[in-house]
Amino acid sequence: MLIICLKLFFSLFYKPDRMGAISTPPIKTDAKATELLTLSHDIMSASIYTEKSVQPDDKMLTHDLADTKVYLDKIAAFIEREYGDFKPEWKFYNKKSGWILKMFTKKRNVLFIVPCPHYFRVAFTLGDKAADLVFNSDLPESIKKGLSEAKKYIEGRTIQTQVNTQGDLDNVLKLIQLKLIY
């Protein structure tokens, strides 16, 4: 089961192009975006934190996420306030993925945070019931399209979105609510 989860997680961030180069996954640029976009450059790591011996801390996040750090704090506060028993946990999977922040409530995985320069990405795995709620919600079409195009695994479909605006944060909070209904 762990191997399936890890394969699912890494398939989110590493998509070889025709030449075998790894490029970033689809991201949206703001809350009003209608299509998912991909960055035009290749990446070596999903996270900006690639040194296994240096676990990220709040000071590093404040510096590297810059103005978007407040959105990360709001996500954590929202999960704690609405669902209780909030537990963040840093995981280092390998050099390519770097350090990834997992957020749990009780024993349930809510989402993954991938720190990037001046923003972060959030990845969700949604089961069928939660995915249906997303498709029938007022979330942007870009999120619905990304979810509908995501490969379906036993655990569900995984979608990720970039967070760098208040609108992006609002979308993430809505996704959390829809995921945790079930």
C-alpha positions as CSV (number, residue, x, y, z in Angstrom):
1,M,0.0,0.0,0.0
2,L,2.8,2.4,0.9
3,I,4.5,1.7,-2.5
4,I,1.3,2.5,-4.3
5,C,0.9,5.7,-2.4
6,L,4.5,6.8,-3.1
7,K,4.1,5.9,-6.8
8,L,0.9,8.0,-6.9
9,F,2.6,10.9,-5.1
10,F,5.7,10.9,-7.3
11,S,3.6,10.7,-10.4
12,L,2.2,14.1,-9.5
13,F,5.5,15.9,-9.6
14,Y,7.5,14.1,-12.3
15,K,6.2,13.9,-15.8
16,P,8.8,13.2,-18.4
17,D,8.4,14.9,-21.8
18,R,9.1,13.4,-25.1
19,M,12.9,13.9,-24.6
20,G,12.8,12.4,-21.1
21,A,13.3,15.7,-19.3
22,I,11.3,16.1,-16.2
23,S,9.0,19.2,-16.1
24,T,6.7,20.6,-13.5
25,P,3.1,19.4,-13.3
26,P,0.1,21.5,-14.3
27,I,-0.4,24.5,-12.1
28,K,-2.9,27.3,-12.1
29,T,-1.8,30.9,-11.9
30,D,-4.7,32.4,-10.0
31,A,-8.2,31.8,-8.8
32,K,-9.7,33.0,-12.2
33,A,-7.5,30.8,-14.3
34,T,-9.5,28.6,-16.7
35,E,-6.8,26.3,-17.8
36,L,-4.0,24.6,-16.0
37,L,-0.5,25.7,-17.2
38,T,2.9,24.1,-17.1
39,L,6.1,25.8,-16.4
40,S,8.4,26.2,-19.3
41,H,11.5,25.1,-17.6
42,D,12.6,21.7,-16.3
43,I,13.1,21.0,-12.6
44,M,15.4,18.8,-10.6
45,S,13.3,18.8,-7.5
46,A,9.6,19.2,-6.6
47,S,10.5,21.0,-3.4
48,I,13.1,23.8,-3.0
49,Y,14.4,21.9,0.1
50,T,16.5,19.1,-1.2
51,E,19.1,18.5,1.5
52,K,18.1,15.5,3.6
53,S,20.2,16.7,6.6
54,V,18.4,20.1,6.8
55,Q,14.7,19.7,7.7
56,P,12.8,22.9,6.9
57,D,11.7,25.1,9.7
58,D,9.4,28.1,10.1
59,K,12.2,30.6,9.6
60,M,13.1,29.0,6.3
61,L,9.5,28.9,5.1
62,T,9.0,32.5,6.0
63,H,12.0,33.5,4.0
64,D,11.5,31.2,1.0
65,L,7.7,31.4,0.7
66,A,7.8,35.2,1.3
67,D,4.3,36.7,1.1
68,T,2.6,33.3,0.6
69,K,3.7,32.0,4.0
70,V,0.6,33.6,5.5
71,Y,-1.5,31.4,3.3
72,L,0.3,28.3,4.6
73,D,-0.3,29.4,8.1
74,K,-4.0,30.0,7.4
75,I,-4.4,26.4,5.9
76,A,-2.9,25.0,9.1
77,A,-5.1,27.1,11.4
78,F,-8.2,26.2,9.3
79,I,-7.5,22.5,9.7
80,E,-6.9,22.8,13.4
81,R,-9.9,25.0,14.0
82,E,-12.4,23.1,11.9
83,Y,-11.3,19.5,12.4
84,G,-9.0,19.4,15.4
85,D,-6.0,17.3,16.2
86,F,-3.9,18.9,13.5
87,K,-0.5,17.3,12.9
88,P,2.1,18.6,10.4
89,E,4.9,16.2,9.5
90,W,7.9,16.8,7.2
91,K,8.9,13.9,5.0
92,F,12.0,13.4,2.9
93,Y,11.3,10.8,0.2
94,N,14.4,11.3,-1.9
95,K,16.6,13.9,-3.4
96,K,14.3,14.6,-6.4
97,S,11.2,15.2,-4.4
98,G,12.9,16.9,-1.5
99,W,11.1,17.8,1.8
100,I,7.3,17.6,1.6
101,L,5.0,18.8,4.4
102,K,2.1,16.4,5.1
103,M,-0.8,17.8,7.0
104,F,-3.0,15.4,9.0
105,T,-6.1,15.7,11.2
106,K,-6.6,12.9,13.6
107,K,-5.0,10.0,11.6
108,R,-6.3,11.2,8.2
109,N,-4.0,12.6,5.6
110,V,-5.5,15.9,4.4
111,L,-2.9,17.2,1.9
112,F,0.7,17.6,0.9
113,I,2.6,20.9,0.8
114,V,5.4,21.3,-1.7
115,P,7.5,24.5,-1.0
116,C,8.5,26.4,-4.1
117,P,10.2,29.8,-4.5
118,H,7.7,32.5,-3.3
119,Y,4.7,30.1,-3.4
120,F,3.8,26.5,-2.6
121,R,1.8,23.7,-4.2
122,V,-0.9,21.7,-2.5
123,A,-1.7,18.2,-3.5
124,F,-4.9,16.4,-2.5
125,T,-6.0,12.8,-3.1
126,L,-9.7,12.6,-3.3
127,G,-11.9,9.5,-3.2
128,D,-14.9,9.1,-5.6
129,K,-17.4,10.8,-3.2
130,A,-15.2,13.8,-2.6
131,A,-14.3,14.1,-6.3
132,D,-18.1,14.1,-7.2
133,L,-18.5,17.0,-4.7
134,V,-15.7,18.9,-6.4
135,F,-17.2,18.3,-9.9
136,N,-20.6,19.7,-8.6
137,S,-19.0,22.6,-6.7
138,D,-18.4,26.2,-7.6
139,L,-14.6,25.6,-7.7
140,P,-12.9,26.9,-10.9
141,E,-13.1,24.8,-14.0
142,S,-9.3,24.5,-14.0
143,I,-9.5,22.4,-10.8
144,K,-12.3,20.3,-12.1
145,K,-10.5,19.7,-15.4
146,G,-7.3,18.7,-13.6
147,L,-9.2,16.3,-11.4
148,S,-11.1,14.8,-14.3
149,E,-7.8,14.2,-16.1
150,A,-6.0,12.8,-13.1
151,K,-5.2,9.1,-13.2
152,K,-7.5,7.1,-10.9
153,Y,-5.9,4.9,-8.3
154,I,-7.4,2.8,-5.5
155,E,-6.9,5.7,-3.1
156,G,-8.6,8.1,-5.5
157,R,-7.5,10.9,-7.9
158,T,-4.8,13.4,-7.0
159,I,-4.9,17.0,-7.9
160,Q,-2.6,19.8,-7.1
161,T,-2.8,23.5,-7.3
162,Q,-0.4,26.4,-6.8
163,V,-1.1,28.8,-3.9
164,N,0.1,32.4,-4.4
165,T,-3.1,34.5,-4.0
166,Q,-6.1,34.8,-1.7
167,G,-8.3,33.2,-4.4
168,D,-5.9,30.2,-4.5
169,L,-6.2,29.9,-0.7
170,D,-10.0,30.0,-0.9
171,N,-9.9,27.2,-3.4
172,V,-7.7,25.1,-1.1
173,L,-9.9,25.7,1.9
174,K,-12.9,24.6,-0.1
175,L,-11.1,21.4,-1.3
176,I,-10.2,20.6,2.3
177,Q,-13.9,20.9,3.3
178,L,-15.1,18.7,0.4
179,K,-12.4,16.1,1.1
180,L,-13.2,15.9,4.8
181,I,-17.0,15.6,4.4
182,Y,-16.4,11.9,4.0
